[in-house]
Amino acid sequence: MPSRPNIRVLRDIKARKGVPDNEISRRAYLYLQLNSFGRYTRPTTVKNRCTATGRGRGIIGEFGLCRYQFRLKALAG
């Protein structure tokens, strides 16, 4: 049974989807010096997180896993 995603992972997924969706309008607003965008449209809100645990440190970028989960999956085969 797959585990339920961590709330941090869900927030990060939402931020990753929101940034490209609003990029064109965001650049136009920044050019006009207006800033009235939501939280998840800013590129700085996107953070690398482990997709299994939601951990924000020790992420191996190619796999999207923290070092602990990567080791567990590597040992499991």
C-alpha positions in Angstrom: 0.0 0.0 0.0 1.6 3.3 -1.0 2.0 5.9 1.7 0.0 9.2 1.7 2.0 12.2 0.5 3.3 14.5 3.1 1.7 18.0 3.3 5.1 19.5 2.5 5.3 17.5 -0.7 1.8 18.5 -1.7 2.6 22.2 -1.1 5.8 21.8 -3.2 3.9 20.1 -6.1 1.3 23.0 -6.0 4.1 25.5 -6.1 5.9 23.7 -9.0 2.6 23.7 -11.0 1.8 27.4 -10.2 5.1 28.9 -11.3 5.0 28.0 -15.0 1.2 28.6 -15.2 1.7 32.2 -14.2 5.1 33.0 -15.7 3.9 35.2 -18.6 1.5 37.3 -16.6 4.0 37.5 -13.8 6.6 39.0 -16.0 4.1 41.5 -17.4 3.1 42.6 -13.9 6.8 42.9 -12.8 7.4 45.1 -15.9 4.6 47.4 -14.8 5.9 47.2 -11.2 2.8 45.6 -9.8 2.9 42.7 -7.4 -0.3 41.0 -6.5 0.4 37.4 -7.0 -0.5 34.4 -4.8 2.0 32.6 -2.7 2.5 29.6 -5.0 3.2 31.6 -8.1 6.6 32.7 -6.9 9.6 30.7 -8.2 11.4 31.1 -4.8 8.7 28.9 -3.1 9.8 25.8 -5.0 12.1 23.7 -2.9 13.6 20.3 -3.4 11.9 17.8 -1.2 12.0 14.1 -0.9 8.9 12.7 -2.7 8.6 9.9 -0.2 9.0 11.6 3.2 8.9 15.4 2.5 12.4 15.9 4.0 14.1 19.1 2.7 17.7 18.2 3.3 20.0 15.7 1.6 18.0 15.4 -1.6 19.5 13.5 -4.5 18.2 15.5 -7.4 18.1 12.8 -10.1 15.8 10.6 -8.0 14.0 13.1 -5.9 14.7 11.2 -2.8 16.5 12.1 0.4 19.7 10.2 1.2 18.0 7.9 3.7 15.2 6.8 1.3 17.7 6.5 -1.6 19.8 4.1 0.5 16.8 2.1 1.5 15.6 1.7 -2.1 19.2 0.9 -3.3 19.6 -1.8 -0.6 16.1 -3.2 -1.4 17.0 -3.7 -5.0 
